Amino acid sequence: MIMTKYRENLRLKSLNFSERNTALSCSCSRNTIAKVVKRANELDIQWPLNETMTDTALEETMFPKEKGNANKRIPDLPYIRKELLKNGVSKKLLWTEYMENCRLNGEEPLMYSQFCYYIQQDEQKRHATMHINRKSGEQAEVDWAGDSAHIMDSDTGEVIKAYIFVGVMDYSQYAYVV
């Protein structure tokens, strides 16, 4: 992570360096230089700075970090994990349910992306993987895919259940679907 050189930005600005030259010297964009200079002017921060005013201290003074999701309710991850195993349940559906629940209780909900982020972090904690050495052509995995589909015979009008068979070669991951 590259940290902005706030002290150097302000020092070069006091020497009347252009934003372009300051950006080249500090290895950052001209937009960053303009933003730092503008914010320093708003807060009346000028060069020379006190020695105790480090880049970190300047960043905290000029651009304080917000608390983010501190006042937002964290989703019930064990419940979500259990619900996602059911057919027809999606993250979007669970998020809608979560938002309604938050609003009923007067709490501020997370946005969908943050909701999914928490679910992803929870899944990664439980996700174990292991590499299995396989020989090509030796094994295949087979299964029926999902619920049965319904096909209507156009001549008789009869509704026929249709099943989808899936076979996958273990080594190559080539799939065969009927």
KEKE-3310 file (N, C-alpha, C; in steps of 0.2 Angstrom, whole numbers, plus 5000, padded with zeros to 4 digits):
npx = (5004:5003:5007:5001:5012:5010:5017:5028:5021:5015:5026:5032:5023:5023:5035:5031:5030:5024:5008:5009:5024:5025:5017:5025:5036:5032:5026:5012:4995:4990:4978:4977:4986:4980:4969:4974:4981:4970:4962:4971:4971:4958:4958:4967:4981:4998:5014:5029:5028:5024:5036:5030:5019:5016:5015:5004:4997:4993:4985:4975:4970:4966:4959:4948:4944:4928:4917:4911:4902:4898:4887:4877:4867:4874:4872:4863:4872:4873:4860:4858:4867:4861:4848:4852:4855:4843:4832:4828:4831:4839:4854:4850:4836:4837:4843:4833:4824:4831:4833:4820:4817:4827:4822:4809:4813:4819:4833:4848:4851:4863:4870:4868:4880:4889:4882:4883:4897:4900:4894:4902:4914:4911:4909:4922:4929:4924:4927:4935:4948:4955:4968:4966:4975:4973:4970:4970:4954:4951:4940:4923:4912:4895:4878:4861:4854:4847:4829:4816:4812:4798:4790:4780:4770:4767:4758:4749:4747:4751:4759:4776:4788:4805:4822:4838:4854:4870:4887:4904:4920:4933:4947:4949:4938:4929:4912:4897:4881:4864)
npy = (4994:5011:5025:5042:5056:5067:5078:5081:5085:5097:5104:5106:5113:5125:5129:5134:5124:5116:5107:5096:5094:5091:5080:5071:5070:5065:5053:5051:5055:5070:5074:5069:5077:5090:5088:5086:5099:5108:5103:5106:5120:5123:5119:5127:5123:5125:5125:5129:5113:5107:5096:5084:5082:5070:5061:5051:5057:5069:5064:5058:5070:5078:5070:5062:5045:5037:5028:5018:5003:5003:5006:4998:4984:4968:4954:4939:4926:4912:4908:4912:4904:4892:4894:4896:4884:4879:4875:4887:4898:4913:4925:4938:4937:4934:4945:4955:4951:4953:4967:4971:4967:4974:4987:4986:4985:4997:4999:5002:4995:4985:4988:4979:4974:4974:4966:4954:4953:4950:4937:4930:4931:4924:4911:4908:4906:4893:4885:4872:4865:4852:4845:4833:4820:4814:4802:4803:4800:4790:4791:4796:4809:4808:4814:4819:4834:4847:4850:4841:4845:4850:4844:4848:4837:4841:4835:4827:4834:4830:4831:4828:4823:4828:4824:4829:4823:4823:4821:4821:4821:4817:4821:4830:4838:4839:4840:4830:4832:4827)
npz = (5000:4995:5003:5004:5003:5013:5020:5011:5000:5004:5008:4995:4988:4996:4991:4978:4968:4954:4952:4943:4944:4957:4959:4951:4959:4971:4968:4965:4959:4950:4954:4967:4973:4971:4979:4992:4994:4993:5004:5014:5013:5017:5030:5035:5036:5035:5028:5036:5045:5061:5069:5075:5067:5057:5042:5044:5054:5048:5038:5046:5051:5040:5032:5040:5044:5041:5052:5045:5044:5057:5064:5058:5056:5058:5047:5051:5050:5052:5050:5037:5030:5032:5026:5012:5007:5003:4990:4978:4985:4986:4988:4985:4989:5002:5007:5004:5013:5025:5025:5026:5039:5046:5044:5050:5064:5066:5062:5053:5038:5029:5013:4998:4992:5003:5011:5004:5005:5018:5019:5010:5017:5028:5022:5017:5029:5032:5021:5015:5006:4995:4986:4974:4967:4950:4937:4919:4911:4920:4930:4932:4936:4940:4939:4942:4936:4945:4948:4940:4923:4913:4898:4885:4875:4858:4850:4857:4869:4881:4896:4900:4911:4911:4913:4917:4914:4920:4916:4921:4917:4928:4928:4916:4917:4907:4902:4900:4894:4895)
capx = (5000:5007:5004:5002:5017:5007:5022:5031:5016:5014:5032:5034:5018:5026:5040:5028:5031:5017:5005:5013:5030:5024:5015:5030:5041:5029:5024:5005:4992:4989:4971:4978:4990:4975:4964:4978:4982:4963:4960:4975:4969:4952:4959:4973:4987:5003:5021:5032:5024:5027:5039:5026:5014:5018:5010:4999:4994:4990:4980:4969:4967:4963:4954:4946:4940:4922:4916:4908:4896:4898:4880:4873:4866:4877:4867:4863:4876:4871:4853:4859:4870:4856:4843:4855:4855:4837:4830:4825:4833:4845:4856:4845:4830:4839:4845:4827:4821:4836:4832:4813:4818:4830:4817:4804:4817:4822:4840:4850:4853:4869:4869:4868:4887:4892:4879:4886:4904:4900:4892:4908:4919:4909:4910:4929:4931:4922:4929:4941:4950:4961:4970:4966:4978:4969:4973:4965:4950:4950:4934:4919:4906:4888:4872:4855:4854:4841:4823:4814:4808:4791:4790:4773:4770:4763:4753:4744:4746:4753:4765:4781:4794:4811:4827:4845:4859:4876:4893:4910:4927:4937:4954:4949:4933:4924:4905:4892:4874:4859)
capy = (5000:5017:5031:5048:5060:5074:5083:5083:5089:5104:5108:5108:5118:5131:5132:5135:5119:5115:5101:5091:5092:5088:5073:5067:5070:5061:5047:5051:5059:5077:5074:5068:5084:5095:5087:5088:5106:5111:5102:5109:5127:5123:5118:5132:5120:5128:5124:5123:5110:5104:5089:5079:5081:5065:5059:5048:5062:5073:5060:5058:5077:5081:5065:5057:5039:5036:5022:5013:4999:5002:5007:4994:4977:4962:4949:4932:4922:4904:4907:4913:4898:4887:4896:4896:4877:4877:4877:4893:4904:4917:4930:4944:4936:4934:4952:4959:4949:4956:4974:4972:4965:4980:4993:4985:4986:5004:4998:5003:4989:4985:4988:4972:4972:4973:4960:4948:4953:4947:4930:4928:4930:4918:4905:4907:4903:4886:4882:4868:4862:4847:4843:4825:4818:4809:4800:4805:4794:4784:4792:4802:4810:4808:4816:4822:4841:4850:4848:4839:4850:4848:4845:4846:4834:4845:4831:4824:4839:4826:4834:4823:4825:4827:4824:4831:4819:4827:4817:4826:4818:4820:4824:4835:4842:4839:4838:4827:4833:4824)
capz = (5000:4995:5007:5002:5006:5014:5022:5005:4996:5007:5007:4988:4987:4998:4986:4972:4963:4950:4954:4939:4947:4964:4958:4949:4964:4976:4965:4965:4954:4951:4957:4974:4975:4971:4984:4998:4994:4994:5010:5019:5013:5020:5037:5036:5037:5031:5029:5039:5050:5067:5068:5077:5062:5053:5036:5047:5058:5043:5035:5051:5052:5034:5029:5045:5042:5044:5056:5041:5046:5065:5067:5054:5059:5054:5046:5055:5045:5053:5047:5030:5028:5032:5021:5005:5005:5001:4983:4976:4990:4984:4992:4984:4992:5009:5008:5005:5020:5030:5024:5029:5046:5049:5044:5056:5070:5066:5061:5047:5034:5024:5006:4995:4991:5009:5014:5001:5007:5025:5018:5007:5022:5032:5018:5017:5035:5032:5015:5015:4999:4995:4979:4973:4960:4946:4930:4914:4909:4925:4933:4930:4941:4937:4943:4939:4937:4948:4947:4933:4918:4910:4891:4882:4868:4854:4846:4862:4874:4887:4900:4901:4915:4908:4918:4914:4916:4919:4918:4921:4918:4934:4926:4911:4918:4901:4904:4895:4897:4891)
cpx = (5004:5004:5006:5007:5014:5012:5025:5027:5015:5020:5034:5029:5020:5031:5038:5029:5024:5014:5008:5019:5030:5022:5020:5035:5038:5026:5016:5002:4991:4982:4972:4982:4985:4971:4968:4979:4975:4961:4964:4973:4963:4953:4965:4979:4992:5010:5025:5027:5028:5030:5035:5020:5017:5013:5004:4994:4990:4984:4974:4966:4963:4958:4952:4942:4933:4921:4913:4902:4895:4891:4875:4873:4870:4872:4868:4866:4874:4864:4854:4862:4865:4851:4846:4856:4848:4836:4826:4826:4840:4848:4852:4839:4831:4840:4838:4824:4825:4834:4825:4814:4822:4826:4812:4807:4820:4830:4842:4853:4860:4866:4870:4875:4890:4889:4882:4894:4904:4898:4899:4913:4918:4910:4917:4932:4929:4924:4935:4942:4955:4962:4970:4969:4974:4972:4967:4961:4948:4943:4930:4914:4900:4883:4866:4855:4848:4835:4821:4811:4802:4791:4783:4773:4765:4757:4747:4742:4748:4759:4770:4786:4800:4817:4834:4850:4866:4882:4899:4916:4931:4943:4953:4943:4928:4917:4901:4886:4869:4852)
cpy = (5006:5022:5037:5052:5067:5079:5086:5087:5096:5108:5110:5113:5125:5134:5133:5130:5118:5108:5095:5089:5089:5081:5068:5065:5065:5055:5046:5055:5066:5078:5074:5075:5089:5094:5088:5095:5110:5110:5105:5117:5128:5123:5123:5128:5122:5125:5130:5120:5108:5097:5083:5078:5077:5064:5056:5053:5067:5070:5060:5065:5079:5076:5060:5051:5039:5029:5016:5010:4998:5002:5003:4987:4972:4957:4942:4927:4914:4903:4908:4907:4893:4888:4895:4889:4875:4879:4883:4899:4907:4922:4936:4943:4937:4942:4957:4957:4953:4964:4975:4972:4971:4986:4992:4987:4993:5004:5000:4997:4990:4985:4981:4970:4970:4967:4954:4947:4949:4939:4927:4927:4924:4911:4903:4904:4895:4882:4878:4865:4857:4845:4835:4824:4813:4808:4801:4799:4789:4785:4797:4803:4811:4811:4819:4829:4844:4847:4846:4845:4846:4849:4843:4843:4838:4842:4829:4829:4836:4830:4828:4826:4823:4828:4826:4827:4823:4822:4822:4821:4821:4824:4831:4840:4843:4837:4835:4828:4830:4825)
cpz = (5000:4999:5004:5006:5007:5016:5016:5000:4998:5007:5000:4986:4989:4994:4979:4966:4960:4953:4950:4942:4953:4963:4956:4955:4970:4974:4966:4960:4955:4955:4965:4977:4976:4977:4991:4999:4996:5001:5015:5019:5017:5028:5040:5039:5032:5033:5032:5045:5056:5066:5070:5072:5056:5047:5039:5050:5053:5040:5040:5052:5046:5031:5034:5042:5045:5047:5051:5043:5053:5067:5063:5057:5055:5053:5050:5050:5046:5049:5040:5027:5027:5026:5013:5003:5002:4994:4982:4981:4987:4989:4991:4988:5000:5011:5009:5011:5026:5030:5028:5037:5049:5050:5049:5063:5071:5065:5054:5043:5030:5017:5003:4994:4998:5012:5011:5003:5014:5024:5015:5012:5027:5028:5018:5023:5035:5026:5015:5008:5000:4988:4979:4966:4957:4940:4925:4912:4914:4928:4930:4936:4938:4942:4939:4941:4939:4948:4940:4929:4916:4902:4889:4875:4864:4851:4851:4867:4881:4890:4902:4905:4911:4913:4914:4918:4915:4921:4917:4922:4923:4932:4922:4913:4912:4904:4898:4898:4892:4894)
residu = (MET:ILE:MET:THR:LYS:TYR:ARG:GLU:ASN:LEU:ARG:LEU:LYS:SER:LEU:ASN:PHE:SER:GLU:ARG:ASN:THR:ALA:LEU:SER:CYS:SER:CYS:SER:ARG:ASN:THR:ILE:ALA:LYS:VAL:VAL:LYS:ARG:ALA:ASN:GLU:LEU:ASP:ILE:GLN:TRP:PRO:LEU:ASN:GLU:THR:MET:THR:ASP:THR:ALA:LEU:GLU:GLU:THR:MET:PHE:PRO:LYS:GLU:LYS:GLY:ASN:ALA:ASN:LYS:ARG:ILE:PRO:ASP:LEU:PRO:TYR:ILE:ARG:LYS:GLU:LEU:LEU:LYS:ASN:GLY:VAL:SER:LYS:LYS:LEU:LEU:TRP:THR:GLU:TYR:MET:GLU:ASN:CYS:ARG:LEU:ASN:GLY:GLU:GLU:PRO:LEU:MET:TYR:SER:GLN:PHE:CYS:TYR:TYR:ILE:GLN:GLN:ASP:GLU:GLN:LYS:ARG:HIS:ALA:THR:MET:HIS:ILE:ASN:ARG:LYS:SER:GLY:GLU:GLN:ALA:GLU:VAL:ASP:TRP:ALA:GLY:ASP:SER:ALA:HIS:ILE:MET:ASP:SER:ASP:THR:GLY:GLU:VAL:ILE:LYS:ALA:TYR:ILE:PHE:VAL:GLY:VAL:MET:ASP:TYR:SER:GLN:TYR:ALA:TYR:VAL:VAL)
# end
